[in-house]
């Protein structure tokens, strides 16, 4: 049996349980089950047809094109890289649940694209976004670079290998889930603040909560490793994380320039950069590292969202989101 979370191997026994927090996170995730079928997109189609100008339509099309592949990239990294190295059965239980949630998000975005883009040619272009939209290609390349950096690691044995693994985990929690997706959510909630695309916003609420939990799990893993192997967390690692976040912000800004290229009233490039820097600082704080950008949140509608969806989610059970659990999970329970 390994003594540290990142020691190579496959621990199989849940007793004595070394990391009960991961098991609690798994249980919490099971209690928060939703299905794509509950999301009603009928009003959205009317909004897109009658309330959107070309600039807003371009924003939505770019957004759904990113959504079409984003969660698949996360799921692949989870299976190919994270699962084999986080060595505690209770942690792997959580990862298996996260994998299911990523599949659910992929299904949500598939349904979204099929609904929003009835034209087969437009739909095919959105699904091929990684190949043909440069701003989305750049985000995918950023992700693949970090995935590839540990793709050949079968066993984590040296300090340098542990570092590479941690940087991959930080990239996925902070940059992809915590920055790329948070930026996407900001566009969705901006549209909601204008009374538009309520179906997308209600489904995004659930995705947002899932992503917040995925991040919390990753930060718990990082925190556990820090307690077990403090020597890993030196100034060099910290500098690498800051550099990575700076790159991610720049990468997401390329996407913002594309998304907002038509000129969307109420959303500016400058505000978007400030929001991304604010998110990056939040991630650094969650990693127990000093803030780097010193940015405040320029989006009042996201402040409200953070309060509603994140703080409350961790402090109390959200009844509208919790499936009645007694013994086994009732997937067909009405909410």
C-alpha positions as CSV (number, residue, x, y, z in Angstrom):
1,X,0.0,0.0,0.0
2,X,1.3,3.5,-0.9
3,X,1.9,6.1,1.8
4,X,1.5,9.1,-0.5
5,X,-1.4,10.0,-2.8
6,X,0.9,10.1,-5.8
7,X,2.9,7.0,-5.1
8,X,2.6,4.6,-8.1
9,X,0.3,1.7,-8.1
10,X,-3.4,0.9,-7.7
11,X,-4.5,0.7,-4.1
12,X,-7.7,-1.4,-3.9
13,X,-9.0,-1.3,-0.4
14,X,-11.3,1.4,0.9
15,X,-10.7,0.4,4.6
16,X,-8.9,1.8,6.4
17,X,-9.9,4.9,4.3
18,X,-7.0,7.3,4.1
19,X,-8.8,10.2,2.4
20,X,-12.4,10.3,3.6
21,X,-12.9,13.8,2.1
22,X,-12.7,12.3,-1.4
23,X,-15.4,9.8,-0.5
24,X,-17.6,12.6,0.9
25,X,-17.1,14.5,-2.4
26,X,-18.2,11.4,-4.3
27,X,-21.3,11.1,-2.1
28,X,-22.1,14.8,-2.6
29,X,-21.8,14.4,-6.4
30,X,-24.2,11.4,-6.4
31,X,-26.8,13.5,-4.5
32,X,-26.6,16.2,-7.2
33,X,-27.9,14.3,-10.2
34,X,-29.6,16.1,-13.1
35,X,-30.5,15.1,-16.7
36,X,-30.3,16.9,-20.0
37,X,-34.0,16.1,-20.6
38,X,-35.0,18.5,-17.9
39,X,-33.6,21.5,-19.8
40,X,-36.2,23.3,-21.8
41,X,-34.7,25.0,-24.9
42,X,-38.1,25.9,-26.5
43,X,-37.9,29.7,-25.6
44,X,-34.3,29.9,-26.7
45,X,-35.1,29.1,-30.3
46,X,-37.5,32.0,-30.4
47,X,-34.9,34.3,-28.8
48,X,-32.3,33.3,-31.4
49,X,-34.7,33.9,-34.3
50,X,-36.3,37.1,-33.2
51,X,-34.3,38.9,-30.5
52,X,-30.7,38.5,-31.7
53,X,-28.7,40.7,-34.1
54,X,-25.7,39.4,-36.0
55,X,-23.2,40.3,-33.2
56,X,-25.1,38.3,-30.6
57,X,-25.7,35.4,-33.0
58,X,-22.0,35.3,-33.7
59,X,-21.3,35.2,-29.9
60,X,-23.7,32.3,-29.4
61,X,-22.3,30.3,-32.4
62,X,-18.7,30.7,-31.2
63,X,-19.8,29.7,-27.7
64,X,-21.6,26.5,-28.7
65,X,-18.7,25.7,-31.0
66,X,-16.3,25.8,-28.0
67,X,-18.7,23.9,-25.8
68,X,-18.9,21.1,-28.5
69,X,-15.4,19.9,-27.7
70,X,-14.3,21.5,-24.4
71,X,-15.7,18.8,-22.1
72,X,-14.4,16.0,-24.3
73,X,-10.9,17.3,-23.9
74,X,-11.3,17.3,-20.1
75,X,-12.8,13.8,-20.1
76,X,-9.9,12.5,-22.1
77,X,-7.3,13.9,-19.8
78,X,-9.2,12.5,-16.8
79,X,-9.1,9.0,-18.2
80,X,-5.7,9.0,-19.9
81,X,-3.7,11.0,-17.3
82,X,-5.4,11.7,-13.9
83,X,-7.1,8.4,-13.1
84,X,-3.9,6.2,-13.2
85,X,-1.9,8.5,-10.9
86,X,-4.2,9.7,-8.1
87,X,-3.7,6.6,-6.0
88,X,-6.6,6.1,-3.6
89,X,-9.7,4.1,-4.4
90,X,-12.0,6.8,-2.9
91,X,-10.4,9.4,-5.1
92,X,-10.8,7.2,-8.1
93,X,-14.5,6.8,-7.2
94,X,-14.8,10.5,-7.4
95,X,-13.0,10.6,-10.8
96,X,-15.3,8.0,-12.1
97,X,-18.3,10.1,-11.1
98,X,-16.6,13.2,-12.7
99,X,-16.2,11.3,-15.9
100,X,-20.0,10.6,-16.0
101,X,-20.6,14.3,-15.4
102,X,-18.3,15.2,-18.3
103,X,-20.3,12.8,-20.5
104,X,-23.5,14.5,-19.3
105,X,-22.1,18.0,-20.2
106,X,-21.1,16.6,-23.7
107,X,-24.7,15.4,-24.1
108,X,-26.0,18.8,-22.9
109,X,-23.9,20.6,-25.5
110,X,-24.8,18.1,-28.2
111,X,-28.5,18.8,-27.5
112,X,-27.8,22.5,-27.5
113,X,-26.1,22.5,-30.8
114,X,-28.7,20.4,-32.5
115,X,-31.4,22.8,-31.2
116,X,-29.6,26.1,-31.9
117,X,-28.2,25.1,-35.3
118,X,-30.8,23.4,-37.3
119,X,-28.8,23.8,-40.5
120,X,-26.6,20.7,-41.0
121,X,-23.8,22.7,-42.6
122,X,-23.6,25.2,-39.7
123,X,-23.8,22.3,-37.3
124,X,-20.9,20.4,-38.9
125,X,-18.8,23.6,-38.9
126,X,-19.4,24.1,-35.1
127,X,-18.4,20.5,-34.4
128,X,-15.3,20.9,-36.4
129,X,-14.4,24.1,-34.6
130,X,-11.1,22.8,-33.3
131,X,-9.9,22.4,-36.9
132,X,-11.4,25.5,-38.5
133,X,-11.8,28.3,-35.9
134,X,-8.3,29.7,-35.0
135,X,-9.4,31.1,-31.6
136,X,-10.8,27.7,-30.5
137,X,-7.8,25.8,-32.1
138,X,-5.5,27.9,-29.9
139,X,-7.4,26.9,-26.7
140,X,-7.3,23.2,-27.7
141,X,-3.6,23.4,-28.5
142,X,-3.0,24.9,-25.0
143,X,-4.9,21.9,-23.5
144,X,-3.2,19.3,-25.6
145,X,0.2,20.7,-24.7
146,X,-0.4,20.0,-21.0
147,X,-2.1,16.6,-21.7
148,X,0.9,15.5,-23.9
149,X,3.3,16.6,-21.2
150,X,2.4,13.6,-19.1
151,X,0.9,11.3,-21.7
152,X,3.9,9.0,-21.6
153,X,4.1,8.8,-17.8
154,X,3.1,5.4,-16.7
155,X,4.5,5.7,-13.2
156,X,5.3,8.9,-11.2
157,X,8.5,8.1,-9.5
158,X,10.7,11.2,-9.5
159,X,10.3,14.7,-8.1
160,X,10.3,16.1,-11.6
161,X,7.5,13.7,-12.7
162,X,5.4,14.6,-9.7
163,X,5.8,18.3,-10.7
164,X,4.7,17.6,-14.3
165,X,1.7,15.8,-13.0
166,X,0.8,18.6,-10.6
167,X,1.1,21.1,-13.4
168,X,-1.3,19.1,-15.6
169,X,-3.8,19.0,-12.7
170,X,-3.4,22.7,-12.1
171,X,-3.9,23.4,-15.8
172,X,-7.1,21.4,-15.9
173,X,-8.6,22.8,-12.7
174,X,-7.5,26.4,-13.0
175,X,-7.1,27.1,-16.7
176,X,-9.6,24.9,-18.5
177,X,-12.4,24.4,-15.9
178,X,-11.6,27.5,-13.9
179,X,-10.9,30.0,-16.7
180,X,-12.0,28.9,-20.2
181,X,-15.3,27.6,-18.9
182,X,-15.8,30.4,-16.4
183,X,-15.4,32.9,-19.3
184,X,-18.0,30.9,-21.3
185,X,-20.4,31.0,-18.3
186,X,-19.9,34.8,-18.2
187,X,-21.3,35.2,-21.7
188,X,-24.2,32.9,-20.9
189,X,-25.1,34.8,-17.7
190,X,-24.6,38.2,-19.5
191,X,-27.3,37.1,-22.0
192,X,-29.5,35.9,-19.1
193,X,-29.2,39.3,-17.4
194,X,-30.7,40.7,-20.6
195,X,-33.6,38.1,-20.4
196,X,-32.2,35.9,-23.2
197,X,-31.6,32.1,-23.6
198,X,-33.1,30.9,-20.3
199,X,-32.8,27.3,-21.3
200,X,-29.1,27.6,-21.9
201,X,-28.8,29.5,-18.5
202,X,-30.7,26.9,-16.5
203,X,-28.6,24.0,-17.9
204,X,-25.5,26.1,-17.4
205,X,-26.4,26.5,-13.7
206,X,-26.0,22.7,-13.3
207,X,-22.9,22.6,-15.4
208,X,-21.5,25.5,-13.3
209,X,-22.1,23.6,-10.1
210,X,-20.5,20.4,-11.4
211,X,-17.4,22.4,-12.6
212,X,-17.2,24.0,-9.2
213,X,-17.1,20.6,-7.6
214,X,-14.5,19.3,-10.1
215,X,-12.3,22.2,-9.2
216,X,-12.8,21.7,-5.5
217,X,-11.8,18.0,-5.9
218,X,-8.6,19.0,-7.8
219,X,-7.7,21.6,-5.2
220,X,-8.2,19.0,-2.5
221,X,-5.8,16.6,-4.3
222,X,-3.2,19.4,-4.7
223,X,-3.6,20.4,-1.0
224,X,-3.2,16.7,0.1
225,X,0.0,16.4,-2.0
226,X,1.3,19.7,-0.5
227,X,0.8,18.3,3.0
228,X,2.5,15.0,2.1
229,X,5.3,16.5,0.0
230,X,5.8,20.2,0.8
231,X,9.1,20.3,-1.0
232,X,7.3,20.1,-4.4
233,X,5.7,23.5,-3.8
234,X,8.7,25.8,-4.2
235,X,9.1,29.1,-5.9
236,X,9.8,27.5,-9.3
237,X,6.4,25.6,-9.3
238,X,4.7,28.8,-8.2
239,X,6.3,30.7,-11.1
240,X,5.3,28.0,-13.6
241,X,1.7,28.2,-12.4
242,X,1.7,32.0,-12.8
243,X,3.2,31.7,-16.3
244,X,0.6,29.1,-17.2
245,X,-2.3,31.3,-16.0
246,X,-0.9,34.3,-17.9
247,X,-0.8,32.1,-21.1
248,X,-4.4,30.9,-20.4
249,X,-5.6,34.5,-20.0
250,X,-4.0,35.5,-23.3
251,X,-5.4,32.4,-25.0
252,X,-8.9,33.2,-23.7
253,X,-8.5,36.8,-24.8
254,X,-8.0,35.7,-28.4
255,X,-11.3,33.9,-28.1
256,X,-13.0,37.0,-26.5
257,X,-11.8,39.2,-29.4
258,X,-13.4,36.7,-31.8
259,X,-16.6,36.3,-29.8
260,X,-17.1,40.0,-29.4
261,X,-15.9,41.0,-32.8
262,X,-19.3,42.1,-33.9
263,X,-19.5,44.6,-31.0
264,X,-21.9,43.2,-28.3
265,X,-23.5,46.0,-26.3
266,X,-22.6,45.8,-22.6
267,X,-19.5,43.5,-23.0
268,X,-16.1,45.0,-23.7
269,X,-12.8,43.4,-24.4
270,X,-11.2,45.3,-21.5
271,X,-13.9,44.1,-19.0
272,X,-13.4,40.5,-20.3
273,X,-9.6,40.7,-19.6
274,X,-10.3,42.1,-16.1
275,X,-12.8,39.3,-15.4
276,X,-10.3,36.7,-16.6
277,X,-7.5,38.2,-14.4
278,X,-9.9,38.2,-11.5
279,X,-10.7,34.5,-12.1
280,X,-7.0,33.7,-12.3
281,X,-6.4,35.4,-9.0
282,X,-9.2,33.4,-7.5
283,X,-7.6,30.2,-8.7
284,X,-4.2,31.2,-7.2
285,X,-5.9,31.9,-3.9
286,X,-7.5,28.5,-4.0
287,X,-4.0,27.0,-4.6
288,X,-2.8,28.8,-1.5
289,X,-0.6,31.1,-3.7
290,X,-0.5,34.9,-3.7
291,X,-2.7,36.8,-6.1
292,X,-0.8,38.0,-9.2
293,X,-3.1,40.3,-11.2
294,X,-4.9,42.3,-8.5
295,X,-8.1,42.5,-10.6
296,X,-11.6,43.0,-9.3
297,X,-14.7,41.5,-10.9
298,X,-16.2,43.9,-13.4
299,X,-19.3,41.9,-14.0
300,X,-22.0,42.4,-11.4
301,X,-24.1,39.7,-12.9
302,X,-21.3,37.2,-12.2
303,X,-21.0,38.4,-8.6
304,X,-24.6,37.4,-8.1
305,X,-23.9,34.1,-9.9
306,X,-20.9,33.3,-7.7
307,X,-23.0,33.9,-4.6
308,X,-25.9,31.9,-5.7
309,X,-24.2,29.0,-7.4
310,X,-20.9,28.5,-5.6
311,X,-21.1,29.8,-2.0
312,X,-24.6,28.5,-1.3
313,X,-23.8,25.2,-3.1
314,X,-21.0,24.4,-0.7
315,X,-22.8,25.8,2.4
316,X,-26.2,24.2,2.0
317,X,-28.0,21.6,-0.1
318,X,-29.8,23.2,-3.0
319,X,-33.2,21.5,-3.0
320,X,-34.0,22.2,-6.6
321,X,-30.9,20.3,-7.6
322,X,-30.9,17.4,-5.2
323,X,-32.4,14.1,-6.2
324,X,-34.2,12.3,-3.3
325,X,-31.6,9.9,-2.1
326,X,-32.6,7.0,0.2
327,X,-30.4,4.0,-0.3
328,X,-30.1,4.1,-4.0
329,X,-30.2,7.0,-6.4
330,X,-33.6,7.5,-8.1
331,X,-32.6,8.8,-11.5
332,X,-36.2,9.3,-12.6
333,X,-37.2,11.3,-9.6
334,X,-39.2,14.4,-10.3
335,X,-37.6,17.6,-9.0
